[in-house]
Amino acid sequence: MISYYVLFPNHDNGMRLYREMKERRLPCTIAPTPREASKCCGISLLVQKEDLEAVRMIVAAKQIEILRIAEIRRDINPNRDRYC
């Protein structure tokens, strides 16, 4: 499974993009920045692949500073935290 994280130089830019996306009813989740992506600001936005173009348009239109959009392969273990 591939996840898409928008990385920011600071918390303020992350919150600005989050608010803009919520106003447009685009799904996103505030998430900790994965260490394999960056050692930047502690937050990132987890977005869907089909919304990447909309994210780029919002960033350009609202002049929100981002570092990059990281594509990270996640190995989801369905048995994690399963004890029975």
C-alpha positions as CSV (number, residue, x, y, z in Angstrom):
1,M,0.0,0.0,0.0
2,I,1.4,3.4,-0.9
3,S,0.6,6.4,1.3
4,Y,1.0,10.1,0.3
5,Y,2.3,12.6,2.9
6,V,2.6,16.3,2.4
7,L,5.6,17.6,4.3
8,F,6.0,21.1,5.7
9,P,8.8,23.3,7.0
10,N,6.6,24.3,9.9
11,H,3.3,23.6,11.7
12,D,1.6,26.7,10.5
13,N,1.8,25.7,6.8
14,G,0.4,22.3,7.7
15,M,-2.6,23.7,9.5
16,R,-3.3,26.2,6.7
17,L,-3.4,23.4,4.1
18,Y,-5.5,21.3,6.4
19,R,-8.1,24.1,6.8
20,E,-8.2,24.7,3.0
21,M,-8.7,21.0,2.2
22,K,-11.5,20.7,4.8
23,E,-13.2,23.8,3.4
24,R,-13.2,22.0,0.0
25,R,-14.3,18.7,1.6
26,L,-11.2,16.9,0.5
27,P,-10.2,14.1,2.8
28,C,-6.9,14.4,4.7
29,T,-5.5,13.4,8.0
30,I,-3.0,15.2,10.2
31,A,-0.3,12.6,10.8
32,P,3.2,12.4,12.4
33,T,5.9,12.9,9.7
34,P,7.3,9.4,8.9
35,R,11.1,9.5,9.7
36,E,11.9,7.8,6.4
37,A,10.3,10.8,4.7
38,S,11.9,13.6,6.6
39,K,13.2,15.0,9.9
40,C,11.2,18.2,9.2
41,C,8.3,19.6,11.2
42,G,6.5,17.0,13.3
43,I,3.3,17.0,11.3
44,S,2.4,16.1,7.8
45,L,-0.9,15.6,5.9
46,L,-1.9,12.2,4.7
47,V,-3.8,12.6,1.5
48,Q,-5.3,10.3,-1.2
49,K,-3.6,9.8,-4.5
50,E,-6.6,11.1,-6.5
51,D,-6.4,14.4,-4.6
52,L,-2.8,15.1,-5.3
53,E,-3.5,17.5,-8.2
54,A,-6.0,19.4,-6.0
55,V,-3.4,19.6,-3.2
56,R,-0.9,21.1,-5.6
57,M,-3.4,23.7,-6.9
58,I,-4.3,24.8,-3.4
59,V,-0.7,25.1,-2.4
60,A,0.0,27.3,-5.4
61,A,-3.2,29.4,-5.1
62,K,-2.8,30.0,-1.4
63,Q,1.0,30.2,-1.4
64,I,1.4,27.5,1.2
65,E,5.0,26.4,1.6
66,I,5.5,22.7,1.5
67,L,8.8,20.7,1.3
68,R,7.4,18.0,-0.9
69,I,4.9,15.2,-1.3
70,A,6.4,11.9,-0.2
71,E,5.2,8.6,-1.6
72,I,5.9,5.9,1.1
73,R,5.2,2.2,0.7
74,R,3.6,0.9,3.9
75,D,3.6,-2.7,4.9
76,I,0.3,-3.0,6.8
77,N,0.3,-6.1,9.1
78,P,-3.4,-7.1,9.6
79,N,-2.3,-9.2,12.6
80,R,-0.6,-6.3,14.5
81,D,-2.0,-5.8,18.0
82,R,-4.1,-9.0,17.6
83,Y,-3.7,-11.3,20.6
84,C,-6.3,-14.0,20.0
